[in-house]
Amino acid sequence: MGANQDSYAESARLGVDQRNVQNYEASDEGVGEAFASVSRAYSQRRAMSSTAASGADSKIY
């Protein structure tokens, strides 16, 4: 996650999976939206982890 930079180019240089990258606007609203997005993603991954424990197949990037 990054503002005022090309997060996608920098993450590619570092070998980070592009599905785990996010740019955001360096403003109060942009930061709020970015962290809300991260919160939703973690909630989804936690839900996937709990279904994996019950035998369902899940893939976390």
Secondary structure, 3 states (H helix, E strand, C coil): CECCCCHHHHHHHHCCCHHHCCECCCCHHHHHHHHHHHHHHHHHHHHHHHHHHCCCCCCCC
